[in-house]
Each structure stands twice: as structure tokens, then as C-alpha cells.
Amino acid sequence: MIAVIHCIFIVGLAWWISKKYSKEYTGIFWLGLIVKLVMGSALGLVYLYYYTANDTWLFFQDANALADFGKKDIVSYFEFLFNDVAQNDLTNQLVNNQERSIFLIKIMSVFSWIGGNSYWVSASWFSFISFLAAWYLFLIVAKQFEHSWCAAAVAFLFFPSVVFWSSGLVKETLALAGIYFISGLFLKFIFDQKAKWFEWLLALYGFWIAWNLKYYWTAIFGAVLFTHVLIYVLSKRSAFIQQYKIVVWVMSFVVLCGAVSLLHPNFYLSRFLEVLITNHNDFVRISDDSGLIHYYQLEAWWGSVILNAPWALFSGLLRPFFWEASGLMALLASLENLLITLLLITAVSRVFKVTTNRLLLLSVLMYIVLLCIFLALSTPNLGSLSRYRVGFLPFLIFIISYRNPLLTYFSKRIKFLQS
């Protein structure tokens, strides 16, 4: 009964939002929402019956334990939520004790409480929040870039792995939602569009959520975004910066990356490469050799990282190939990578001919390339990488889909979704 009530509430809220914010794209709105909710449940089923690891269900188990604790002692529950003050009988019940996992479990426990400890209710709310963030960014992109609605819909609402891995009860769901809210506000700012107060609030809250769940996504994204905003503002006041803004952007970005390295212990320059290689070696030890990205003498020094970076970028973007697929999920990933390859091939010449928004293109590409390289180096397992890369994949898909002849041909046949 409680699941039905939540379903009615979600549909009612979605109906109100669609009437207010999706008059031009009603078909896309409802199709995107249905796909998102279905993928949230599908992710739970895949982890339940296909994967040996049960991350999402262990998170949910801990969230239920925390919610049950709150029903018995609400004061201590809120102390734990906001101040990390926990009693031993609570911490002993939790399977996960890693900081980012605890942060996710706290949020999940609220939905477990109001959802009657139902996995499917909690997954639906997470998926709904993720959909709203994607819809918010879709609307802004479709408005600011002419004839971009199809590319934006594919990138942010329908691309298979993006939708699947950013739905349900996993860290990526809320982390990517946070990145989307920040991106939407950023685009409004650089296109001189007035943002409402709640958009600023969503962006700030989204940054906090994304930082606590995926700090490495957020650090690179934040450095790129801040650099772009800085050069955008200064170029309006300086003819020199306006003329050489690409060069100034690169120099400023290098300086800002040094500043960002001070924000988290794992980013300290003295530790960064050590952490990267340690993560790489940990994945190698627990992974099947056939599902790994093999590097040439990868070691914790910059020369080795730079030498292996091109292969990391290539593998992170386009692997596994279909002949490397050893299971259903790997086969699906390889088919998706084939689509990405086709889009890349048909988009390359167009990307190099871009004459407007070149600084924005540089910023987005820098985020994609850096995050892809470091994820592929630290996570050489192709299966895990297909999940983690959703942090940059939707932005890549939009770039290679926008004004792409393949998508242009396709969009002419699905215009009915706009009404």
C-alpha cells in the first residue's frame, strides 16, 4: 500500500512539473521519466541476480538499519545524520564504514523511513531526483543551443549506460544529479540568463552532494568550471585576455589544479600518484585478466602516467570491444561503445570546425579527457569503468551528437515526442 501511495505522489509531482516546465517536450518528459524509473528497478534486479557484488543492496541494508534506529531514538538519529555522533550499537550494525558510503546511507535512510523500508520505493525516489536534474539540464541546453533538443535528450535522458548507472540506489545517481544542477546554473551564467534563487540553492547543494559522493569527479569539474568563469569574466574587461583567452585558460587551469590539490588528502601532489597506482593495483588483484586494461610498466611517477595516458583515454572511451565481451553486461557495453565510435567518427570534422563557444568546448573536453584518463588508470577493470565513466559520458555524448548527421536523420523521425 505504501508503495502505491509513493507512486501516486511521484506521478502527481511529475504531472505538475510537466505542466509547468515541459510544455514543448511533453513526450520526451514522460518517456524519460518512465525509462529512469524502470532503470532504477532494473539496477536493483541486476545486482540481486546477476552480479556477485551487492553494493546497492548492502547500502539499502544499512539504510534500513539506520532508519529503524531512528524510529527508536530520533534524537541520536539526527545527531548521527548531522554531527556523525554514533552509538556503538548503531555502528556495529552497519556493513559499510567508508566515509562516502556512510554519507549515501544517511540520505538513503530518510527514504527508507518514509518508504516503509522498501527498496523499490527508495530507488524510485532516487531515480526521480536524478531525472529532474537531467531534465533541468536538458531544458537549458535545448534552449541555449539551436536545434540541440535531440542530442540533449540522447545524452542526458536516454543514453543506456548513463541512464542505467545514474538510477537507483548507487552513489552515481545523486553525484551526477549534483553535476547536472551545477552545469545548468553554469550555462545560465555564461549565456547571461537570470537564474532563480532555487537554482542557486540546487547547484550549491548539488556540489556538496557530489563532493561527498564522488570528490574526484567534482574536483576536476569544479576546476574546469571555475577556470571558465574566471576567463569569461576577465575577458569582458581585458582585450588582451579576450584575444588570448585559450592560452590564458590553460595557464589558469594549471594554477587552479594546484589549488584543488590541497582540498583533499588524496589530491595532495605527494600522494596523488601513489593513491592512483594503489587503486589500480587493487583492481588488478580482484579482476579477471581478460577484463582488464593492461598498461606499460605503470608506476607512481608522472612520466609513466603520461606515457600510458593515451591508451587510458582510448580504453576509457571505446572499450570493451565486442570481441572482448565475456558476458551479457559486457556485450551491451561493447554495443554501446560501437555507437560511440560511430558518433565520434561522424563528429570529428565538425568539432574541429567550431567557431563559436570554443572556450566552452575546450572546458568540456578538458573535463572529459582528464576524468577519463584518471578513471581508466585507477580503475582498469572495464566492467567497473563502464559504471564510473557516467561522470563524463553524457557530456561527451552531447558534443559528438550535436548537429551530427546520424542524429539529425533520427530526430526528423521522432518529432512527435516534442508535443
Rosetta blueprint (number, residue, H / E / L):
1 M L
2 I H
3 A H
4 V H
5 I H
6 H H
7 C H
8 I H
9 F H
10 I H
11 V H
12 G H
13 L H
14 A H
15 W H
16 W H
17 I H
18 S H
19 K H
20 K H
21 Y H
22 S L
23 K L
24 E L
25 Y L
26 T H
27 G H
28 I H
29 F H
30 W H
31 L H
32 G H
33 L H
34 I H
35 V H
36 K H
37 L H
38 V H
39 M H
40 G H
41 S H
42 A H
43 L H
44 G H
45 L H
46 V H
47 Y H
48 L H
49 Y H
50 Y L
51 Y L
52 T L
53 A L
54 N L
55 D H
56 T H
57 W H
58 L H
59 F H
60 F H
61 Q H
62 D H
63 A H
64 N H
65 A H
66 L H
67 A H
68 D H
69 F H
70 G H
71 K H
72 K H
73 D L
74 I H
75 V H
76 S H
77 Y H
78 F H
79 E H
80 F H
81 L H
82 F H
83 N H
84 D L
85 V L
86 A L
87 Q L
88 N H
89 D H
90 L H
91 T H
92 N L
93 Q L
94 L L
95 V L
96 N L
97 N L
98 Q L
99 E H
100 R H
101 S H
102 I H
103 F H
104 L H
105 I H
106 K H
107 I H
108 M H
109 S H
110 V H
111 F H
112 S H
113 W H
114 I H
115 G L
116 G L
117 N L
118 S L
119 Y H
120 W H
121 V H
122 S H
123 A H
124 S H
125 W H
126 F H
127 S H
128 F H
129 I H
130 S H
131 F H
132 L H
133 A H
134 A H
135 W H
136 Y H
137 L H
138 F H
139 L H
140 I H
141 V H
142 A H
143 K H
144 Q H
145 F L
146 E L
147 H L
148 S L
149 W H
150 C H
151 A H
152 A H
153 A H
154 V H
155 A H
156 F H
157 L H
158 F H
159 F L
160 P H
161 S H
162 V H
163 V H
164 F H
165 W H
166 S L
167 S L
168 G L
169 L L
170 V L
171 K H
172 E H
173 T H
174 L H
175 A H
176 L H
177 A H
178 G H
179 I H
180 Y H
181 F H
182 I H
183 S H
184 G H
185 L H
186 F H
187 L H
188 K H
189 F H
190 I H
191 F L
192 D L
193 Q L
194 K L
195 A L
196 K L
197 W H
198 F H
199 E H
200 W H
201 L H
202 L H
203 A H
204 L H
205 Y H
206 G H
207 F H
208 W H
209 I H
210 A H
211 W H
212 N H
213 L H
214 K L
215 Y H
216 Y H
217 W H
218 T H
219 A H
220 I H
221 F H
222 G H
223 A H
224 V H
225 L H
226 F H
227 T H
228 H H
229 V H
230 L H
231 I H
232 Y H
233 V H
234 L H
235 S H
236 K L
237 R L
238 S L
239 A H
240 F H
241 I H
242 Q H
243 Q H
244 Y L
245 K H
246 I H
247 V H
248 V H
249 W H
250 V H
251 M H
252 S H
253 F H
254 V H
255 V H
256 L H
257 C H
258 G H
259 A H
260 V H
261 S L
262 L L
263 L L
264 H L
265 P H
266 N H
267 F H
268 Y L
269 L H
270 S H
271 R H
272 F H
273 L H
274 E H
275 V H
276 L H
277 I H
278 T H
279 N H
280 H H
281 N H
282 D H
283 F H
284 V H
285 R H
286 I H
287 S L
288 D L
289 D H
290 S H
291 G H
292 L E
293 I L
294 H L
295 Y L
296 Y L
297 Q L
298 L L
299 E L
300 A L
301 W L
302 W H
303 G H
304 S H
305 V H
306 I H
307 L H
308 N H
309 A H
310 P H
311 W H
312 A H
313 L H
314 F H
315 S H
316 G H
317 L H
318 L H
319 R L
320 P L
321 F L
322 F H
323 W H
324 E H
325 A L
326 S L
327 G L
328 L H
329 M H
330 A H
331 L H
332 L H
333 A H
334 S H
335 L H
336 E H
337 N H
338 L H
339 L H
340 I H
341 T H
342 L H
343 L H
344 L H
345 I H
346 T H
347 A H
348 V H
349 S H
350 R H
351 V H
352 F H
353 K L
354 V L
355 T L
356 T L
357 N L
358 R H
359 L H
360 L H
361 L H
362 L H
363 S H
364 V H
365 L H
366 M H
367 Y H
368 I H
369 V H
370 L H
371 L H
372 C H
373 I H
374 F H
375 L H
376 A H
377 L H
378 S H
379 T L
380 P L
381 N E
382 L H
383 G H
384 S H
385 L H
386 S H
387 R H
388 Y H
389 R H
390 V H
391 G H
392 F L
393 L H
394 P H
395 F H
396 L H
397 I H
398 F H
399 I H
400 I H
401 S H
402 Y L
403 R L
404 N L
405 P H
406 L H
407 L H
408 T H
409 Y H
410 F H
411 S H
412 K L
413 R L
414 I L
415 K H
416 F H
417 L H
418 Q H
419 S L
